[in-house]
Amino acid sequence: MRFENKVVIITGAGSGIGEATAKRFSQEGAIVVLAGRDTDKLNRVFSELSSNKALVIQTDVAIRESVKNMVDETIRHFGRIDILVNNAGLYVTGDLLSVSQEKGDEVLATNLNGVVNCSYFALPYLLKSKGSIVNNASVSGLGADWGGAYYCAAKGAVVNLTRAMALDYGSQGIRVNAVCPSLVLTPMTERFGDEILQHFDSRIPLKRAGKPSEVAAAIAFLASEDASFINGVNLPIDGGVTASNGQPNFN
Ligand SMILES: NC(=O)c1ccc[n+]([C@@H]2O[C@H](COP(=O)([O-])OP(=O)(O)OC[C@H]3O[C@@H](n4cnc5c(N)ncnc54)[C@H](O)[C@@H]3O)[C@@H](O)[C@H]2O)c1
């Protein structure tokens, strides 16, 4: 029960890692704000939480007014914010020329500007509570993927934003960290198909995809007092992918 009555905002909480994170914080006593665009998905997660100390707020993280409303509603209901989990994200496959600029803009607006927007509006309250931010970046922000230009650009920016914010707000008692998952089976990746998933298995030393609950556990750790001296870290949750220097496996 590390988060008894702590107010935790989780974006993209209607599926995948965000859903697992909402369930983890709820199990540990938190008041959970489920933020996302699709209220049907959010209401389903709400109904499966272990406690009814929760609130659904329809939010598009790419739109500033929508994020301001998310924060205002959270304060109106609960009076404080202790933890912000910037999890909402979109994936698009393709090199720079093969992705339409509209789609590319949407990826940057969600995966990067979304983190900026939510942090911007939540920070005044996090400064009061001496709270913590955990971003969901990716191993795609630590090194690049073939055919993932926009996604890698956004996630790389989130990785360095995490460091910059850790520097700027650490002295005011706020910790900012990120998780960097490799392949995790969620609605985002389930459509990849068996062949692509097998390629991933060949590159992941643990020989399997991650589970949303395994990323949620790391997010909860970074947000908790167990991580009280951890600030500015981009933690790979990757079964060992980033332990490789990229050279081929002959064994
Ligand atoms: N699944 C993986 O392999 C993997 C690996 C590394 C990082 N990630 C990151 O984890 C995060 C969660 O992804 P997931 O794998 O759980 O996929 P997911 O598609 O299940 O979850 C993403 C959620 O974000 C929501 N969302 C998208 N755009 C939004 C917006 N503008 N405003 C509010 N909500 C929005 C979606 O509705 C969805 O519920 C993403 O940031 C993703 O980039 C995932």
Ligand as a Chemical Component Dictionary entry (heavy atoms), coordinates in Angstrom:
data_LIG
# 
_chem_comp.id                   LIG 
_chem_comp.type                 NON-POLYMER 
_chem_comp.pdbx_formal_charge   0 
_chem_comp.three_letter_code    LIG 
# 
loop_
_chem_comp_atom.comp_id 
_chem_comp_atom.atom_id 
_chem_comp_atom.alt_atom_id 
_chem_comp_atom.type_symbol 
_chem_comp_atom.charge 
_chem_comp_atom.model_Cartn_x 
_chem_comp_atom.model_Cartn_y 
_chem_comp_atom.model_Cartn_z 
_chem_comp_atom.pdbx_ordinal 
LIG N1  N1  N 0  3.744  -1.942 -26.239 1  
LIG C1  C1  C 0  5.037  -1.737 -26.414 2  
LIG O1  O1  O 0  5.763  -2.612 -26.939 3  
LIG C2  C2  C 0  5.667  -0.444 -25.976 4  
LIG C3  C3  C 0  7.067  -0.375 -25.944 5  
LIG C4  C4  C 0  7.665  0.823  -25.544 6  
LIG C5  C5  C 0  6.895  1.899  -25.164 7  
LIG N2  N2  N 1  5.534  1.796  -25.220 8  
LIG C6  C6  C 0  4.770  2.975  -24.822 9  
LIG O2  O2  O 0  3.838  2.623  -23.836 10 
LIG C7  C7  C 0  2.756  3.566  -23.862 11 
LIG C8  C8  C 0  1.445  2.795  -23.775 12 
LIG O3  O3  O 0  1.295  2.028  -24.950 13 
LIG P1  P1  P 0  0.635  0.578  -24.978 14 
LIG O4  O4  O 0  1.636  -0.336 -25.537 15 
LIG O5  O5  O -1 0.010  0.289  -23.668 16 
LIG O6  O6  O 0  -0.442 0.769  -26.139 17 
LIG P2  P2  P 0  -2.006 1.079  -26.111 18 
LIG O7  O7  O 0  -2.342 1.456  -27.505 19 
LIG O8  O8  O 0  -2.735 -0.047 -25.477 20 
LIG O9  O9  O 0  -2.096 2.321  -25.127 21 
LIG C9  C9  C 0  -1.955 3.655  -25.517 22 
LIG C10 C10 C 0  -3.148 4.395  -24.969 23 
LIG O10 O10 O 0  -2.953 5.790  -25.212 24 
LIG C11 C11 C 0  -4.202 6.309  -25.624 25 
LIG N3  N3  N 0  -3.987 7.522  -26.412 26 
LIG C12 C12 C 0  -3.473 7.619  -27.664 27 
LIG N4  N4  N 0  -3.457 8.885  -28.064 28 
LIG C13 C13 C 0  -3.956 9.621  -27.042 29 
LIG C14 C14 C 0  -4.207 10.997 -26.846 30 
LIG N5  N5  N 0  -3.940 11.911 -27.802 31 
LIG N6  N6  N 0  -4.727 11.398 -25.665 32 
LIG C15 C15 C 0  -5.007 10.505 -24.703 33 
LIG N7  N7  N 0  -4.816 9.192  -24.824 34 
LIG C16 C16 C 0  -4.299 8.757  -25.987 35 
LIG C17 C17 C 0  -4.843 5.208  -26.458 36 
LIG O11 O11 O 0  -6.245 5.371  -26.563 37 
LIG C18 C18 C 0  -4.447 3.979  -25.653 38 
LIG O12 O12 O 0  -5.413 3.650  -24.678 39 
LIG C19 C19 C 0  2.929  4.385  -25.139 40 
LIG O13 O13 O 0  3.500  5.637  -24.825 41 
LIG C20 C20 C 0  3.917  3.547  -25.930 42 
LIG O14 O14 O 0  4.659  4.315  -26.845 43 
LIG C21 C21 C 0  4.908  0.656  -25.603 44 
# 
loop_
_chem_comp_bond.comp_id 
_chem_comp_bond.atom_id_1 
_chem_comp_bond.atom_id_2 
_chem_comp_bond.value_order 
_chem_comp_bond.pdbx_ordinal 
LIG N1  C1  SING 1  
LIG C1  O1  DOUB 2  
LIG C1  C2  SING 3  
LIG C2  C3  SING 4  
LIG C2  C21 DOUB 5  
LIG C3  C4  DOUB 6  
LIG C4  C5  SING 7  
LIG C5  N2  DOUB 8  
LIG N2  C6  SING 9  
LIG N2  C21 SING 10 
LIG C6  O2  SING 11 
LIG C6  C20 SING 12 
LIG O2  C7  SING 13 
LIG C7  C8  SING 14 
LIG C7  C19 SING 15 
LIG C8  O3  SING 16 
LIG O3  P1  SING 17 
LIG P1  O4  DOUB 18 
LIG P1  O5  SING 19 
LIG P1  O6  SING 20 
LIG O6  P2  SING 21 
LIG P2  O7  DOUB 22 
LIG P2  O8  SING 23 
LIG P2  O9  SING 24 
LIG O9  C9  SING 25 
LIG C9  C10 SING 26 
LIG C10 O10 SING 27 
LIG C10 C18 SING 28 
LIG O10 C11 SING 29 
LIG C11 N3  SING 30 
LIG C11 C17 SING 31 
LIG N3  C12 SING 32 
LIG N3  C16 SING 33 
LIG C12 N4  DOUB 34 
LIG N4  C13 SING 35 
LIG C13 C14 SING 36 
LIG C13 C16 DOUB 37 
LIG C14 N5  SING 38 
LIG C14 N6  DOUB 39 
LIG N6  C15 SING 40 
LIG C15 N7  DOUB 41 
LIG N7  C16 SING 42 
LIG C17 O11 SING 43 
LIG C17 C18 SING 44 
LIG C18 O12 SING 45 
LIG C19 O13 SING 46 
LIG C19 C20 SING 47 
LIG C20 O14 SING 48 
# 
